Amino acid sequence: MKTTHLKLIGLFLGLQSTMGMAQNITTMGVGNYGAVHALHLNPSLSGYSAYKWQINLAGLWVNVNNNYLTLKLPYSAYRTINNNIPVAYQTESGNARFDRLWLTERLNGRNKQVSVASDVYGPSASVQIKTWRFGLVTSAHAGARVANMPENFAHALNKDLDSSQGAFSLFRTLAQGGANTINEFAVVGTSRIAAGINVAKVIQLDWKRQLILGATLKKNWGMPGFYLHNSGLKLTTINADSVVFQPAKMQLVTYGDQVGKGMGLDIGATYVFNKKDTKRNGAYRKNQTLYLGKFGFSIMDIGKITYQNATYNEVVVTQPVGINVNSSFRNTIAGSTNYQAMADSFFNRFGTYQSYKGTYAVGLPTRLVLTADFQIKKHLFVAGVLTQSLRRKLSNNARYQSALMVAPRLEYRFFEFSMPVLLQYDYRALRVGSAVRLGPLYFGTNSLMSFAYTKSVRDADFFIGVAFGNLPDFSFWKEWKKKKAARFNNNQGCFNTF
């Protein structure tokens, strides 16, 4: 097998040893001061905004998560900021030392997942013209995931396939029957750049209710990526170091030598609900609420990217093959953790291999998004967001993980604070986050405890950016002009009395 292709398998195996370190800006997009953020959540939500126009200069979101390894540091990670690391954990040059023993496994019999993702929100804008809303959006996306890795296989890789470290302790021994199954799993990496145009139409209804329809059409440019898929593998343990592999198939596709091209579409609708005037009591009027509820429905990133020069590599083990991991096979490999060389040796000696070129289609991260935003008092809101991925975990497509969020929010023109509670990472983890908007600056996290307690980290999430709107229309400037005009009129009145 070619070395260039095996590097991707090396990346896949390497992820297993680094995944103790990787959803979207939903808290900002559902609010009333985030028209540009709403474009990443629902193309119609931009139609209801306190800003007549808004511009996003730049924004960044990064996320790392897994359900296998936890990084347990003997000191707080914040000590690295000013290099205040205890001497016992420094290298000879004074830098932070890393010990693999700080990575602890979570062994519970479940398949292992790992995801690393990042979104860059480029210059974007949204402007209101009468009952229409028009917007421009640019972004860049990259991500990699390991889906459904069997726990016994993940444990073996984490222990460098070394039986002296107990790498195969989770496999059934010969005395236990020896039969083991490594179920279907996939390793996926995707990246792309997108630019689009947003249009939303506000339809006024009775009792100040509104129906808003929106769509965003996007051009996508596909960057490098890969897809490694194992259809399943059965092996039988013979002794501590020897196993017999049954026939199996693995496919690796690499793409991005030529830029891929594709189109994407977001569609959505938002309904703004108010009680009838006849049913609004005194407390309702006193609270000065904008609406009782704002409900949204959208399907995001419908489409795909097609690559014209993808490289397909297929490996098939055609007959049962027995190997000794620590001697006849492994001793031919230089270095105990040279997974690339081990895979090269194995597939060339025991399998059939073919490589060919062709077109390849990678789906965008299509997902269903449901939003609900209730106004309790003038500045107090409670929002809920459900994001359900419409792409399979094992597919070759780009994918956002499914999540459910509920977030109380305190919202003013120049200040906003929310504390979301999330069931995220495909609903497998409960997290608490925090988001803040201070004038044009916004920042936050969907995994607050990772920042509050850095000695034990399994996932990390953070976003930050700058956006502003209605600059010439600051309220204090308008009030100053009104007072100035009133003083001028009063002075004119005084002069006219003489």
C-alpha positions as CSV (number, residue, x, y, z in Angstrom):
1,M,0.0,0.0,0.0
2,K,1.3,3.5,-0.8
3,T,2.8,5.5,2.0
4,T,0.8,8.6,1.2
5,H,-2.4,6.7,1.8
6,L,-1.2,5.0,4.9
7,K,-0.6,8.4,6.5
8,L,-4.4,8.7,6.8
9,I,-4.6,5.4,8.6
10,G,-1.9,6.6,10.8
11,L,-4.0,9.7,11.6
12,F,-6.9,7.5,12.4
13,L,-4.8,5.4,14.8
14,G,-3.2,8.5,16.2
15,L,-6.6,10.0,17.1
16,Q,-7.0,7.1,19.5
17,S,-4.0,8.3,21.5
18,T,-4.9,12.0,21.5
19,M,-8.6,12.1,21.9
20,G,-8.6,13.2,25.5
21,M,-8.5,16.8,24.3
22,A,-13.0,18.6,20.4
23,Q,-22.2,22.7,18.8
24,N,-22.7,25.7,17.1
25,I,-23.4,29.2,18.3
26,T,-27.1,28.4,19.1
27,T,-27.4,30.7,22.0
28,M,-26.6,33.8,19.9
29,G,-28.6,32.8,16.9
30,V,-31.9,32.4,18.7
31,G,-31.8,35.9,20.4
32,N,-33.1,39.2,19.1
33,Y,-29.7,40.8,18.5
34,G,-28.1,38.0,16.5
35,A,-29.4,38.3,12.9
36,V,-26.0,37.3,11.5
37,H,-25.7,34.4,13.9
38,A,-29.3,33.2,13.1
39,L,-28.0,32.5,9.5
40,H,-26.2,29.4,10.9
41,L,-29.4,28.3,12.7
42,N,-32.4,29.1,10.6
43,P,-32.5,31.4,7.5
44,S,-35.8,32.9,8.5
45,L,-34.8,33.9,12.1
46,S,-32.8,36.8,10.7
47,G,-36.2,38.3,9.7
48,Y,-36.9,39.1,13.3
49,S,-34.2,41.3,14.8
50,A,-33.8,44.4,16.9
51,Y,-31.1,45.6,14.4
52,K,-32.0,47.1,11.0
53,W,-28.6,46.0,9.9
54,Q,-25.8,43.9,11.4
55,I,-22.3,42.9,10.4
56,N,-20.2,40.0,11.7
57,L,-16.5,40.8,11.3
58,A,-15.2,37.4,12.4
59,G,-16.0,34.5,14.6
60,L,-14.6,31.2,15.7
61,W,-16.0,28.0,17.3
62,V,-13.9,25.0,18.3
63,N,-15.0,21.7,19.9
64,V,-13.2,18.5,21.0
65,N,-15.1,15.7,22.6
66,N,-14.9,11.9,23.2
67,N,-16.4,9.2,25.5
68,Y,-13.2,7.2,26.0
69,L,-10.2,9.0,27.5
70,T,-10.1,11.7,30.2
71,L,-7.1,13.9,30.6
72,K,-6.4,14.1,34.4
73,L,-3.7,16.7,35.0
74,P,-1.8,16.9,38.4
75,Y,-2.2,20.7,38.2
76,S,-4.6,23.2,36.7
77,A,-4.2,23.9,33.0
78,Y,-4.4,27.6,33.7
79,R,-0.9,27.4,35.2
80,T,0.5,27.1,31.6
81,I,-0.7,30.6,30.8
82,N,2.1,32.2,32.9
83,N,4.3,29.1,32.9
84,N,3.6,28.6,36.6
85,I,3.9,24.8,36.3
86,P,5.2,22.8,39.3
87,V,8.9,21.9,38.8
88,A,8.1,18.2,39.0
89,Y,6.1,18.5,35.8
90,Q,8.5,20.5,33.8
91,T,11.0,19.3,31.1
92,E,14.6,20.2,31.3
93,S,13.9,23.2,29.2
94,G,11.2,24.4,31.6
95,N,8.2,23.6,29.4
96,A,5.2,21.6,30.4
97,R,5.8,17.8,30.5
98,F,3.2,15.4,29.2
99,D,2.7,11.9,30.6
100,R,0.5,9.4,28.9
101,L,-0.4,8.0,32.3
102,W,-2.5,11.2,32.7
103,L,-4.9,9.8,30.1
104,T,-7.3,7.5,31.8
105,E,-9.7,5.1,30.0
106,R,-13.4,4.9,30.5
107,L,-14.2,1.2,30.0
108,N,-17.9,0.5,30.1
109,G,-18.5,-1.9,27.2
110,R,-19.7,0.9,24.8
111,N,-18.4,1.8,21.4
112,K,-16.1,4.8,21.4
113,Q,-16.7,8.1,19.7
114,V,-14.4,11.1,19.1
115,S,-15.0,14.3,17.3
116,V,-12.8,17.3,16.5
117,A,-14.6,20.3,14.8
118,S,-14.0,24.0,14.0
119,D,-16.1,26.6,12.3
120,V,-14.8,30.0,11.2
121,Y,-17.5,32.6,10.7
122,G,-16.2,35.0,8.1
123,P,-17.5,38.5,7.2
124,S,-21.3,38.4,7.1
125,A,-24.1,40.9,7.0
126,S,-27.9,41.2,7.3
127,V,-30.0,44.2,6.4
128,Q,-33.7,44.9,6.7
129,I,-35.5,46.6,3.7
130,K,-39.2,47.1,4.6
131,T,-40.6,43.6,5.0
132,W,-37.6,41.9,3.5
133,R,-34.3,40.8,5.0
134,F,-31.2,40.3,2.9
135,G,-27.9,38.8,4.0
136,L,-24.5,37.6,3.0
137,V,-22.7,34.8,4.8
138,T,-19.2,33.4,4.6
139,S,-17.7,30.5,6.6
140,A,-15.1,27.8,6.7
141,H,-15.6,24.4,8.3
142,A,-13.3,21.5,9.2
143,G,-13.9,18.4,11.3
144,A,-12.8,14.8,11.9
145,R,-14.6,12.0,13.8
146,V,-14.2,8.4,14.8
147,A,-17.6,6.7,14.9
148,N,-18.4,3.4,16.6
149,M,-14.9,2.3,17.5
150,P,-15.3,-1.0,19.4
151,E,-14.0,-0.7,23.0
152,N,-11.6,-3.7,22.8
153,F,-10.0,-2.4,19.6
154,A,-9.7,1.2,21.0
155,H,-8.0,-0.3,24.2
156,A,-5.6,-2.3,22.1
157,L,-4.6,0.7,20.1
158,N,-4.2,2.8,23.2
159,K,-1.8,0.2,24.6
160,D,0.3,0.2,21.4
161,L,-0.9,-3.3,20.5
162,D,1.5,-4.5,23.2
163,S,0.4,-7.6,25.1
164,S,2.8,-6.7,27.9
165,Q,0.7,-3.6,28.5
166,G,-2.5,-5.7,28.5
167,A,-3.5,-4.5,25.0
168,F,-5.6,-7.5,24.3
169,S,-7.1,-8.0,27.8
170,L,-10.6,-7.0,26.5
171,F,-10.6,-9.7,23.8
172,R,-12.0,-13.1,24.5
173,T,-9.2,-15.6,25.3
174,L,-8.9,-19.1,23.9
175,A,-10.3,-20.5,27.2
176,Q,-13.3,-18.2,26.7
177,G,-13.8,-19.5,23.1
178,G,-11.5,-17.0,21.5
179,A,-14.1,-15.6,19.1
180,N,-14.0,-11.7,18.8
181,T,-15.8,-9.3,16.6
182,I,-14.8,-5.8,15.7
183,N,-18.0,-4.2,14.4
184,E,-18.3,-1.7,11.6
185,F,-16.6,1.6,12.2
186,A,-15.5,4.7,10.3
187,V,-13.0,7.5,10.5
188,V,-14.0,10.7,8.6
189,G,-12.3,14.0,7.9
190,T,-14.0,16.8,5.9
191,S,-13.3,20.5,5.2
192,R,-15.0,23.2,3.1
193,I,-15.5,26.9,2.5
194,A,-18.9,28.4,1.9
195,A,-20.4,31.7,0.8
196,G,-24.1,32.4,0.4
197,I,-27.0,34.8,0.0
198,N,-29.9,34.9,2.5
199,V,-33.4,36.2,1.8
200,A,-36.2,36.3,4.4
201,K,-39.8,37.7,3.9
202,V,-41.9,38.9,6.9
203,I,-45.6,38.4,6.5
204,Q,-47.6,40.5,9.0
205,L,-50.6,38.8,10.6
206,D,-53.3,39.9,13.0
207,W,-52.5,40.8,16.6
208,K,-48.9,41.6,15.7
209,R,-48.2,38.0,14.8
210,Q,-45.7,37.3,12.0
211,L,-44.9,34.5,9.7
212,I,-41.3,34.7,8.3
213,L,-40.1,32.5,5.5
214,G,-36.4,32.3,4.6
215,A,-33.8,30.6,2.5
216,T,-30.0,30.7,2.1
217,L,-28.3,29.5,-1.1
218,K,-24.7,28.7,-0.7
219,K,-21.7,27.9,-2.9
220,N,-19.4,25.4,-1.4
221,W,-15.8,24.7,-2.2
222,G,-14.5,21.3,-1.0
223,M,-11.1,21.1,0.7
224,P,-9.0,17.9,1.5
225,G,-10.7,15.1,3.3
226,F,-10.7,11.3,3.8
227,Y,-13.0,8.4,4.6
228,L,-11.8,5.2,6.2
229,H,-14.5,2.5,6.5
230,N,-14.2,-1.0,8.0
231,S,-17.1,-3.2,7.2
232,G,-16.4,-5.4,10.2
233,L,-13.8,-7.8,11.3
234,K,-13.8,-11.2,13.1
235,L,-10.7,-12.6,14.7
236,T,-10.0,-15.6,17.0
237,T,-7.4,-15.5,19.8
238,I,-5.0,-18.4,19.7
239,N,-2.7,-17.4,22.6
240,A,-1.6,-14.2,24.3
241,D,0.1,-12.8,21.1
242,S,-1.4,-14.8,18.2
243,V,-4.7,-14.2,16.4
244,V,-6.4,-15.4,13.3
245,F,-8.2,-12.8,11.1
246,Q,-11.3,-13.8,9.1
247,P,-12.0,-12.4,5.6
248,A,-12.7,-8.6,5.8
249,K,-12.9,-5.5,3.7
250,M,-11.6,-1.9,4.4
251,Q,-11.9,1.1,2.1
252,L,-10.0,4.3,2.3
253,V,-10.9,7.3,0.0
254,T,-8.8,10.4,0.0
255,Y,-9.8,13.6,-1.9
256,G,-9.0,17.2,-2.3
257,D,-6.1,17.2,-4.8
258,Q,-8.6,19.2,-6.8
259,V,-11.0,21.6,-5.2
260,G,-14.5,20.1,-4.9
261,K,-17.6,22.0,-5.9
262,G,-21.2,21.9,-4.8
263,M,-24.2,23.9,-3.8
264,G,-26.0,24.0,-0.4
265,L,-29.5,25.2,0.6
266,D,-30.9,26.2,4.0
267,I,-34.7,26.6,4.2
268,G,-36.7,27.7,7.3
269,A,-39.8,29.3,8.7
270,T,-40.4,31.3,11.9
271,Y,-43.8,32.1,13.6
272,V,-44.0,34.9,16.0
273,F,-47.0,34.5,18.3
274,N,-48.8,37.1,20.4
275,K,-52.0,36.8,22.4
276,K,-55.0,38.7,21.0
277,D,-55.4,42.2,22.5
278,T,-58.6,41.1,24.2
279,K,-56.7,38.4,26.1
280,R,-53.8,40.5,27.2
281,N,-54.1,41.3,30.9
282,G,-52.5,44.2,32.8
283,A,-49.4,42.2,33.7
284,Y,-48.9,41.4,30.0
285,R,-48.9,45.1,29.1
286,K,-46.8,46.1,32.1
287,N,-44.0,43.6,31.1
288,Q,-43.8,45.3,27.6
289,T,-43.0,41.9,25.9
290,L,-42.3,41.8,22.2
291,Y,-44.0,38.4,21.8
292,L,-45.2,35.4,23.8
293,G,-43.3,32.9,21.7
294,K,-41.1,32.7,18.6
295,F,-41.0,29.3,17.0
296,G,-38.7,28.2,14.2
297,F,-38.3,25.2,11.9
298,S,-35.4,24.7,9.5
299,I,-33.4,22.2,7.5
300,M,-29.8,23.3,7.1
301,D,-27.1,22.4,4.6
302,I,-29.0,20.4,2.1
303,G,-26.6,19.4,-0.7
304,K,-23.3,17.9,-1.4
305,I,-19.8,18.5,-2.7
306,T,-18.4,16.6,-5.7
307,Y,-14.7,15.8,-6.1
308,Q,-13.4,14.9,-9.6
309,N,-10.1,13.3,-8.7
310,A,-10.6,11.2,-5.6
311,T,-8.3,8.2,-4.9
312,Y,-10.0,5.0,-3.9
313,N,-8.0,2.3,-2.0
314,E,-9.6,-1.0,-1.2
315,V,-8.0,-3.7,0.9
316,V,-9.6,-7.2,1.2
317,V,-8.4,-10.0,3.4
318,T,-9.5,-12.9,1.2
319,Q,-8.8,-15.8,3.5
320,P,-8.2,-16.5,7.2
321,V,-4.8,-15.2,8.2
322,G,-2.9,-16.0,11.4
323,I,-0.3,-13.6,12.8
324,N,1.8,-13.3,15.9
325,V,1.6,-9.7,17.0
326,N,4.8,-9.6,19.1
327,S,7.2,-11.8,17.0
328,S,6.9,-12.9,13.4
329,F,4.8,-9.9,12.4
330,R,5.7,-7.2,14.8
331,N,9.4,-7.7,14.9
332,T,9.6,-6.8,11.2
333,I,8.5,-3.3,12.1
334,A,10.9,-0.6,13.3
335,G,9.4,1.1,16.4
336,S,6.6,-0.3,18.6
337,T,4.2,2.5,17.7
338,N,4.8,2.7,13.9
339,Y,1.2,1.9,13.0
340,Q,1.7,3.0,9.4
341,A,4.4,0.5,8.8
342,M,2.5,-2.2,10.6
343,A,-0.6,-1.6,8.4
344,D,1.6,-1.5,5.3
345,S,3.2,-4.9,6.2
346,F,-0.1,-6.5,7.1
347,F,-2.1,-5.5,4.1
348,N,0.6,-6.3,1.5
349,R,1.4,-9.7,3.0
350,F,-2.1,-11.0,3.8
351,G,-4.6,-9.1,1.6
352,T,-5.4,-7.9,-1.9
353,Y,-5.1,-4.3,-2.7
354,Q,-6.4,-2.1,-5.5
355,S,-6.2,1.7,-6.1
356,Y,-8.1,3.7,-8.7
357,K,-9.3,7.3,-9.4
358,G,-12.9,8.5,-9.7
359,T,-15.5,11.1,-8.7
360,Y,-16.6,11.2,-5.1
361,A,-19.6,13.0,-3.5
362,V,-19.5,14.2,0.1
363,G,-22.8,15.3,1.7
364,L,-23.1,18.6,3.6
365,P,-24.0,18.3,7.3
366,T,-27.7,18.2,6.7
367,R,-29.7,18.7,10.0
368,L,-33.1,19.5,11.3
369,V,-33.3,22.5,13.7
370,L,-36.3,23.3,15.9
371,T,-36.3,26.5,18.0
372,A,-38.6,28.0,20.6
373,D,-38.0,31.4,22.3
374,F,-40.4,32.5,25.1
375,Q,-40.4,36.0,26.5
376,I,-41.1,36.0,30.2
377,K,-40.5,39.7,31.0
378,K,-39.2,42.6,29.1
379,H,-35.6,41.5,29.2
380,L,-36.0,37.8,30.3
381,F,-36.3,35.0,27.8
382,V,-36.1,31.2,27.8
383,A,-35.0,29.5,24.6
384,G,-35.0,25.9,23.5
385,V,-33.1,24.4,20.4
386,L,-33.2,20.9,19.1
387,T,-30.6,20.0,16.5
388,Q,-31.1,16.6,14.9
389,S,-28.5,15.4,12.4
390,L,-29.9,13.8,9.2
391,R,-26.5,12.2,8.4
392,R,-25.5,8.7,9.7
393,K,-22.5,8.5,12.0
394,L,-20.8,6.0,9.7
395,S,-21.4,7.8,6.5
396,N,-18.7,9.7,4.6
397,N,-20.6,13.0,4.9
398,A,-19.8,16.0,7.0
399,R,-21.8,15.9,10.2
400,Y,-22.8,18.0,13.2
401,Q,-23.7,16.0,16.3
402,S,-27.3,16.1,17.5
403,A,-28.1,18.1,20.7
404,L,-30.9,19.5,22.8
405,M,-30.5,22.9,24.5
406,V,-32.6,24.9,27.0
407,A,-31.3,28.4,27.9
408,P,-32.6,31.2,30.1
409,R,-31.4,34.5,28.7
410,L,-31.1,38.1,30.0
411,E,-31.1,40.4,27.0
412,Y,-30.4,44.1,26.5
413,R,-29.2,46.1,23.6
414,F,-25.5,46.2,24.6
415,F,-25.5,43.2,27.0
416,E,-26.7,39.6,26.9
417,F,-26.1,36.7,29.2
418,S,-27.4,33.1,28.9
419,M,-26.6,29.9,30.6
420,P,-27.7,26.9,28.4
421,V,-28.2,23.4,29.7
422,L,-27.4,20.9,26.9
423,L,-27.9,17.3,26.2
424,Q,-25.2,17.1,23.5
425,Y,-22.8,14.9,21.6
426,D,-25.7,12.9,20.1
427,Y,-27.6,13.1,23.4
428,R,-25.0,11.1,25.3
429,A,-23.7,13.9,27.6
430,L,-25.3,16.5,29.9
431,R,-23.4,19.9,29.9
432,V,-23.9,23.4,31.2
433,G,-22.6,26.4,29.2
434,S,-22.4,30.1,29.3
435,A,-22.6,32.9,26.6
436,V,-22.0,36.6,26.9
437,R,-22.5,39.6,24.5
438,L,-20.8,42.8,25.5
439,G,-21.5,45.4,22.8
440,P,-19.9,44.0,19.6
441,L,-17.9,41.3,21.4
442,Y,-19.5,37.9,22.0
443,F,-18.0,34.7,23.5
444,G,-19.0,31.6,25.4
445,T,-18.8,27.9,25.8
446,N,-21.2,24.9,25.7
447,S,-19.0,23.0,28.2
448,L,-18.4,25.3,31.2
449,M,-17.1,22.7,33.6
450,S,-14.1,22.1,31.3
451,F,-13.0,25.7,32.0
452,A,-14.0,25.7,35.6
453,Y,-12.2,22.5,36.5
454,T,-9.2,21.9,34.1
455,K,-7.6,19.1,36.0
456,S,-10.0,16.6,34.5
457,V,-11.1,17.2,30.9
458,R,-12.9,15.0,28.4
459,D,-14.3,17.7,26.1
460,A,-13.8,21.3,25.4
461,D,-15.9,23.9,23.6
462,F,-15.4,27.6,23.0
463,F,-16.6,30.4,20.6
464,I,-15.7,34.0,20.2
465,G,-16.3,36.8,17.7
466,V,-17.1,40.4,16.9
467,A,-20.4,41.7,15.4
468,F,-22.1,45.1,15.4
469,G,-25.2,46.9,14.1
470,N,-27.1,50.2,13.8
471,L,-23.9,52.2,14.8
472,P,-25.3,55.6,13.7
473,D,-28.4,55.0,15.6
474,F,-27.2,54.6,19.2
475,S,-30.0,55.5,21.6
476,F,-27.9,57.9,23.7
477,W,-26.9,59.8,20.6
478,K,-30.6,60.2,19.6
479,E,-31.5,61.4,23.1
480,W,-28.7,63.9,23.1
481,K,-29.9,65.3,19.8
482,K,-33.5,65.5,21.1
483,K,-32.3,67.4,24.2
484,K,-30.2,69.8,22.1
485,A,-33.1,70.5,19.8
486,A,-35.4,71.1,22.7
487,R,-32.9,73.6,24.3
488,F,-32.6,75.4,21.0
489,N,-36.4,75.7,20.6
490,N,-36.7,77.0,24.2
491,N,-34.1,79.6,23.5
492,Q,-35.8,80.7,20.3
493,G,-39.1,81.0,22.2
494,C,-37.4,83.2,24.8
495,F,-35.9,85.5,22.2
496,N,-39.3,85.9,20.5
497,T,-40.9,87.3,23.8
498,F,-39.0,90.5,23.5
